[in-house]
């Protein structure tokens, strides 16, 4: 009996991969939310008319690639779409609601920052979509050697990686990993665990959405993932748990073919609630400004404190405090960009690529270079140069300035445009290279790392390259032994006479 695999393994020339478009029911909800945020904004009348237009335009640009991706029958891994969407909370939302910290900047600096974000998104989107060939998402480039993992092997491997991630997360939270690994090995181990967990969640959530998991497998997936998330967030951290949730929702959506609105709303409500009490909870739980090693009892106490503090913010009716601690309030890179533009080039000269010089250094493993600069070296250099932080504060807290601020302090408007062209081109190249990848294809599994790291807009380029390259390398090493090359056989013919991708039918 022939072994059937995903029909989109490698589409033969002339054929078109058919995937159902994602149903965009309730797509009007984001527009209603946007209008509501405008209406409830207390500082709306203080915004410049041009600033209002920029805020609306940035918002639409952030979600435009996602709408295009969801409405198409042929879809690439949504890395670029996620990258654009994540710019809304960091650059669009502070304008839309006229956040207090954002309004403290000069009007001229705010307008320049809004114009820079708009220019960046326009150039990146045009670079990504301009003159795309008809078979852009049907056939991958020949750059990647096509390898696949048998479906049941992929499922078993995903459960193994998920369990390994869960165990590592528990041991890391309890401080056991730190006792056995030196500083040189901790970060690679953490990156490997993050990559393994991301691939496992992506694979199993996509199969969950496509109803390819048995009832028992669904229960095991939910239990292991839930336990891992409980320990991961117990140190009062939300960034990584939210990344796993978003990756899982995207994968589930791709498998089911529609947006899971209830699941999405639940995650956002829980995250927004916990974010309210995150600051006070950290003040009570963290020791010396750092997360402590936990015990099982401390995990329970951590959530008791965290939930109580979040309820306290709501019950006491501290509206200003709720606004400052909302889920989007801390994601405010446009304020930092405005402050950077106020300093460079008026009071400080351009850095002319100095921070980008850390990229090759970050690619060298710390195991081979004991005195390697810290991963946030470029970020801290920008913070000190622009007066965003002091040396004393940087010892315990790093201010994430983001890719746009880094581009500005190095080359100004030329840096913004150049960054947009490079990111749009790189995303386009990777989308074509990873296109037509079935869930069991090796490069299809690795593509989830690309999607997950598309959310990391707070990092500077050198830090992003360091963590991303480590994650991809570890994933290749882990997955390659379980993969096999796809046979390049002549296209078979389906019962209806339509061509079938090579490898879809085997004797």
FENLIN-V27263 format. One line per field, one symbol per residue. ss: DSSP state (@ for helix, = for strand, . for the rest). psi: psi as a letter, one per 30 degrees, with the letter a starting at -180 (. if undefined). burial: b if it has 24 or more other C-alpha atoms within 12 Angstrom, else e. A space follows every 50 residues. Layout:
# FENLIN-V27263
ss = ???
psi = ???
burial = ???
This chain:
# FENLIN-V27263
ss = ......................=.....@@@@@@@@@@@@...@@@..@@ @@@@@@@@@@@@@@@@@@@@@.......@@@@@@@.@@@@@@@@@@...@ @@@...@@@@@@@@@@@@@@@@@@@@@@@.................==.. @@@@@@@@@@@@@@@@@@@@@@@..@@@@@..@@@@@@@@@@@@@@@@@@ @@@@@@@@@.....@@@@@@@@@@@@@@@@@@@.....@@@@@@@@@@@@ @@@@@@.=..@@@@@@@@@@@@@@@@.@@@@@@@@.=..=.....@@@@@ @@@@@@@@@@@@@@@...@@@@@@........@@@@@@@@@@@=...=.. ....@@@@@@@@..............@@@@@@@@@.....@@@@...... .@@@@@@@@@@.@@@@@@@@@@@@@@@@@@@@@.......=@@@@@@@@@ @@@.......@@@@@@@@@@@@@@@@@@@@...==......==.....== .......
psi = kkjkakfgdjklkflkkjkkkkkhkgffeeeeeeeeeeefkfgeffkkee eeeeeeeeeeeefeeeeeefflfjklkheeeeeeeffefefeeeeeghke eefflkeeeeeeeeeeeeeeeeeeeeeefkhklegegekllgekjkllkk eeeeeeeeeeeeeeeeeeeeeeefgeefffkleffeeeeeeeeeeeeeee eeeeeeeeeghfkleeeeeeeeeeeeeeeeeeffghkfeeeeeeeeeeee eeeeefglkieeeeeeeeeeeeeefegeeeeeefekjgglklklleeeee eeeeeeeeeeeeeeefhieeeeefglffefiiffeeeeeeffekgefkll fhgeffffeeeffkkfefjegkllfgeeeeeeeeeggflleeefffkkjj fleeeeeefegbeeeeeeeeeeeeeeeeeeeeeglgjlfgkefeefffee eefffifflleeeeeeeeeeeeeeeeeefeffllkkkilkklklffgkkk kkffkk.
burial = eeeebbbbbbbbeebbbebebbeeeeeeeeeeebeebbeebeebeebeee bbebbbbbbbbbbbbbbbbbeeebbbbbbbbbbbbbbbbbbbbbbbbbbb bbbebebebbbbbbbbbbbbbbbbbbbbbeeeeebbbbbbbeebebbbbb beebbebbbbbbbbbbbbbbbbbbeeeeeeeeeeeebbbbbbbbbbbbbb bbbbbbbbbeeebeeeebeebbebbbbbbbbbbbbbbbbbbbbbbbbbbb bbbbbbbbbbeeeeeebbeebbbbbbbbbbbbebbbeeeebbbbeeeebe ebbebbbbbbbebbeeeeeebbbbbbbbbbbbbbbbbbbbbbbbeeeeeb beeebbebbebbbbbeeeeeeebbbbbbbbbbbebbbbbeeeeeeeebbb bbbbbbbbbbbbbebbbbbbbbbbbebbbbbbbbbbbbbbbbbbbbbbbb bbbbbbbbbbbbbbbbbbbbbbbbbbebbbebbeebeeeebbeeeeeebb bbbbbee
